[in-house]
Amino acid sequence: MKKIVSIFITLSILAIIACSNIKANKTNDIVIKTDTQNNKFKKELSKDFKKYWYNGEAEITSYTLEQARYGEMRKGTAILIYVTEDFLTKEQVKADHKNSNNTPILKLNATKKFNTGIYPYSTMQSTFYPVKDNQHAIKVSNSIQEWCGHVYTQLNNRNQFEITSHSYFQNEADQEFKLNKTILENELWAKIRINPNGLPQGDIQIIPSFEYCRLRHKEVKAYSAKAFIQKGTSTNTYTLEYPNLDRSISITLTNTFPYTIEKWEETFISGFGNNSKKLTTKATKIKRIKSAYWNKNNNKDEVLRDKLGLN
């Protein structure tokens, strides 16, 4: 009997010690429980996060765009559309039905429209990032259309990053290759909305945005960069500087949940040959709405474009 009591007391003490090693760090978006004994992280979505992102609507924000292209500035519009979805990790597409094996993701569709002289440009980058913020983006794609032709690049996150790229340019034609996993600039636009306190800082290796790589005809690979955050009264600015690309990008976001993106700037060499110069692309918020836009496809729904300042 004494032996049984002794074992019970010992187990109770071990349980207390184990519990004391678990600490909770709560932010407005997620709760991170750290088990210091086992060095494991368990992330749980907060009530505020669920209320904002799981109410059956997407967040749509319009921006005035000043886009550097061919050594000159162009006027246009940019849109950021954020929405949560269930994702099939194996097939890496949106799930048609609810299933416990689905991966909840925050999807970002980022679009730009601007003209270069007589012909228009249209770009779109899609990022599928786990809301648990526990791995790299599962998938990233980028397409650019203009009158000369179009290009398409896709990354699938499997054992490695699997890249497929198609282009009408000879040197970029049809390509398939793999990269070791590292930080993706595209995924940081989703991470900002989930856990900005966890953004990478310091000297890092990072794959630049697919849009930048294709517009500037740069190899899709990891480059050295310096990342840092400048904190303000109501907003913070996250900056990436790429010394080898002579490029920087700064994203300004509100410093409280839901961490909305108010503007961004991207400085790089625009144009080619004698027409090249360093210019800064700028996007500034016009309007932000929440809407189940996929159900707003009747002519009467065009009034929502007026609200976004797009007509």
Secondary structure, 3 states (H helix, E strand, C coil): CHHHHHHHHHHHHHHHHHHHCEEEEECCCEEEEEECCCCEEEEEECHHHHHHHCCCCEEEEEEEEEEEECCEEEEEEEEEEEEEEEEECCCCEECCCCCCCCEEEEEEEEEEEEEECCEEEEEEEEEEEECCCCCCCCEEEEEEEECCEEEEEEEEECCCEEEEEECCCHHHCCEEEEECCCEEHHHHHHHHHHCHHHCCCEEEEEECCHHHHHHCCCCCCCEEEEEEEEECCCEEEEEEEECCCCEEEEEEEECCCCCCEEEEEEEEEECCHHHCEEEEEEEEEEEEEEECHHHCCCHHHHHHHHHCCCC
